[in-house]
Amino acid sequence: MAQVLEFKLPDLGEGLTEAEIVRWLVEVGDVVAIDQPVVEVETAKAMVEVPCPYGGVVTARFGEEGSELPVGAPLLTVAVGATEAPASPAPSTSSASSASSAGTPAAEEPSAGSGNVLVGYGTGAPAARRRRIRPERVGTSAAPAPAPAPVVEHEPVPVAVPAAAGEVNGRQGPVAVVSPLVRRLARQHEIDLRRLAGSGPDGLILRADVDSAIRRAEEAARAQTRTTADGPVVAEAPTAGAAAPAAAAERIPLRGVRGAVADKLSRSRSEIPDATCWVDADATELMAARAAMNAASGPSGGANVSVLALLARICTAALARYPELNSTVDTAAREIVRLPGVHLGFAAQTERGLVVPVVRDAHTRNAESIGAEIARLTELARTGKLSPAQLTGGTFTLNNYGVFGVDGSTPIINHPEAAMLGVGRIMPKPWVHNGELAVRQVVQLSLTFDHRVCDGGTAGGFLRYVADCVEQPAVLLRTL
């Protein structure tokens, strides 16, 4: 006798209370194994796959793609203990045996275990091959009903299901889409990705392809409104003083990463009395020192040290001198909490939006180690594989907005931290050097700080030390 178990959206950790369904990985009627990923969700921190702790037949799914579910809400129901499923022709002994093992509940297989947690943190039980249960034909015996709950059917996800004839734009296989933003944009504008020809490598569908399809659809809709079945309709000239119809405003939900960023920045502005100071620095010697370091490492001496890695190492040295800026404020206890270690966050712009990966224990690392960790986390950010733990726990943030071609900015503190250092672009400018006018590599540094943890003297001393290290890297060597 099959037993129907309800799998709810588990606690994803790091204080997350909801998640958005990006893509279902199973359909009603599929056979799933213990700890097999069943749905891909996007939280305010990262995109993750959620495994199911039960093995059996999926009888219902709850929530459409693009909808948000709170933690604890039902995700799907699974009929466990079903030893066979209706099929035509009758399943062989081997297939029936595999279905039986897949339908065994977690409680009866202590060796397999049930993670009921995110992929990568679970028990790691090997996932069985999913098998679609075919509908019974007329005249065949039906298997016992898997569950009393109603079966909720869903349309196949366009980005993961091939066309009806098994061919997409002349190609066999699923639609070539990698970016979840492209999938979401297509869903919002009802664009069938199976009918698009991708302009990327190997036919990959890019955002530009979806944007072009949206424009074509809008042009076709406008043309249809100007034409009737009998022919074109001549629009009447507007009367004098008549107001033109206003265009409908586009509404974009503030959720996911964008919503989390909005909440954090709003909280930072409302709770933190921040102030900003800035200074221009001659980075010519720093750039020369970086070039010399990378040249000395040789062709096989590892990856080159980036400017961001050098600035990060300078920040850790400055925070050792000015620990007030490596702190947070406990408003309930009315206390300033100075933190023992530096977990350095750095701003990274991705397709999902702005994220801040954190380099753990940056105060124990040298420039080469910091640079390697920044490169690793940046790659994970670009592919959307950062875990929530890699995006939280920062104590100080470094924001290099110079990559956008701008000189200066006033950063908003990454709550609940106490300060953020902003770095503009490094570019040739006229500069007085050794009493003479010369062309030097100049950068603007800006420090936004929580005025509750320190006064302007401390913030100015921190920023001046950073500028001195940029202008004369030998200053940093004295503290190493």
Order of alpha helices (4+ residues) and beta strands (2+ residues): beta-beta-beta-beta-beta-beta-beta-beta-alpha-beta-beta-alpha-alpha-beta-beta-alpha-beta-alpha-alpha-beta-beta-beta-beta-beta-beta-alpha-beta-beta-beta-beta-alpha-alpha
